[in-house]
């Protein structure tokens, strides 16, 4: 479900503000994207990979539907899809994948080290293992919603409530 971070309830404010922070990654067009580029727009962050058979396509599809429900205001929101599998997720793969869902979704990649550091700051767990069957990837299904100031406002592990997500995003683009 949705975990709202409200003062006095849930995780302490200190732990919430610890989520996120500075980053520099490369978007699907080969352009560097930093946390500063996100200032002034609400944005969502989701860690995944393009070969994901279930969680990623379902999550991105739900987020794309929430954006559609926002109408023209969706232009004010970005979704950052951070690949935990940069070895296979090259720029072309990320671009095709992100574009299949919504124009507001940016596929981002970095070095293994950069992704690991960022995932740690978001308290996201993932692993990429080589097996005889190929690569095996495990990742958390958390989606983080940040306000215009870059502060974490929500963490969701279930994105099936598309109307609820659209309502939350509408509040953030209106404020």
C-alpha positions in Angstrom: 0.0 0.0 0.0 0.9 3.6 0.2 3.0 4.9 3.1 2.4 8.6 3.7 5.1 10.4 5.5 3.2 12.8 7.8 4.8 14.6 10.7 4.3 12.8 13.9 3.4 9.5 12.2 5.3 6.7 10.5 9.1 7.0 10.1 10.8 9.8 11.8 11.4 13.0 9.7 15.1 12.3 9.9 14.8 9.0 8.2 12.5 10.4 5.5 14.9 13.3 4.7 17.7 10.8 4.4 16.0 9.2 1.4 17.1 10.7 -1.9 19.9 13.3 -2.1 22.3 14.2 -4.8 22.8 12.0 -7.8 24.2 12.2 -11.4 23.1 9.5 -13.8 22.8 9.2 -17.6 19.4 9.3 -19.2 18.3 7.3 -22.2 19.4 10.1 -24.5 23.0 9.9 -23.2 22.5 13.2 -21.2 23.6 13.6 -17.6 20.7 14.1 -15.2 21.2 15.3 -11.6 18.9 15.8 -8.6 19.2 19.6 -9.5 17.4 19.0 -12.8 14.4 17.7 -10.9 14.0 20.8 -8.7 10.7 22.5 -9.2 8.9 19.4 -10.4 7.5 16.5 -8.5 9.2 13.3 -9.4 9.0 9.6 -8.8 11.9 7.2 -8.5 11.7 3.5 -9.2 14.6 1.0 -9.4 14.2 -1.9 -11.9 15.5 -3.3 -15.1 14.2 -3.7 -18.7 14.3 -7.5 -18.7 12.0 -7.7 -15.6 9.2 -10.1 -16.3 6.6 -8.8 -13.9 7.0 -6.0 -11.3 8.6 -3.4 -13.6 6.1 -3.5 -16.5 3.2 -3.6 -14.0 4.5 -0.7 -12.0 5.4 1.5 -15.0 2.1 0.7 -16.6 0.3 1.8 -13.4 2.4 5.0 -13.1 1.8 5.8 -16.8 -2.0 5.4 -16.2 -1.8 7.7 -13.2 0.0 10.3 -15.3 -2.7 10.0 -18.0 -5.3 10.6 -15.3 -3.5 13.9 -14.6 -4.2 15.2 -18.1 -2.0 18.2 -19.2 -0.6 18.5 -15.6 1.3 15.2 -16.2 3.9 17.4 -18.1 5.0 18.7 -14.7 5.9 15.3 -13.4 8.9 13.1 -14.1 9.4 9.4 -13.4 13.0 8.2 -13.0 13.4 4.5 -13.8 16.8 3.7 -12.5 18.3 0.5 -13.9 19.9 -2.0 -11.5 21.2 -4.0 -14.5 23.3 -1.4 -16.4 25.3 -4.3 -18.0 22.3 -5.2 -20.1 20.3 -2.0 -20.0 22.1 0.1 -22.5 20.7 3.5 -23.6 18.8 2.1 -26.6 17.1 -0.5 -24.4 16.2 2.0 -21.8 14.8 4.4 -24.3 12.6 1.8 -26.0 11.4 0.6 -22.6 10.6 4.0 -21.1 9.0 5.3 -24.2 6.7 2.2 -24.3 5.0 3.4 -21.1 4.9 7.3 -21.1 6.9 10.3 -22.4 7.4 11.4 -18.7 9.5 8.3 -17.9 13.2 8.6 -18.1 15.4 5.5 -18.1 18.5 6.2 -16.1 21.8 4.2 -15.8 25.1 4.6 -14.1 28.1 2.5 -13.1 27.5 -0.4 -10.8 29.0 1.7 -8.1 26.8 4.7 -8.7 23.7 2.6 -8.7 24.7 0.8 -5.5 25.4 4.1 -3.7 22.0 5.5 -4.8 20.1 2.4 -3.9 21.7 2.5 -0.5 20.5 6.1 0.0 17.0 5.1 -1.0 17.2 2.0 1.2 16.4 -0.2 -1.9 17.7 -3.7 -2.0 18.7 -5.4 -5.2 21.1 -8.1 -6.4 22.4 -9.1 -9.8 23.8 -12.7 -10.0 25.3 -14.7 -12.8 23.7 -18.1 -13.0 24.1 -20.9 -15.5 20.7 -19.8 -16.9 22.0 -16.2 -17.3 21.6 -13.2 -15.2 19.2 -13.3 -12.2 18.1 -10.0 -10.9 16.2 -9.3 -7.6 15.0 -5.8 -6.7 12.7 -4.0 -4.3 9.4 -2.8 -5.7 9.3 0.6 -3.9 8.3 3.7 -5.7 9.3 7.0 -4.1 7.4 10.2 -4.7 9.2 13.5 -4.2 7.7 17.0 -4.1 9.0 20.1 -6.0 11.6 20.8 -3.4 13.1 17.3 -3.7 11.7 16.0 -0.4 10.5 12.4 -0.2 6.7 12.5 0.5 5.6 8.9 -0.1 6.9 5.4 -0.5 4.6 2.9 -2.3 5.2 -0.8 -2.7 1.9 -1.3 -4.5 0.9 0.9 -7.5 -2.4 -0.7 -8.3 -4.4 2.3 -6.8 -3.9 4.4 -10.0 -6.6 6.9 -9.0 -5.0 7.4 -5.6 -1.6 8.0 -7.1 -3.1 10.5 -9.6 -4.8 12.3 -6.7 -1.5 12.5 -4.7 0.4 13.7 -7.8 -2.3 16.3 -8.5 -1.8 17.7 -5.0 2.0 17.9 -5.6 1.7 19.7 -9.0 -0.9 22.1 -7.6 1.2 23.2 -4.6 
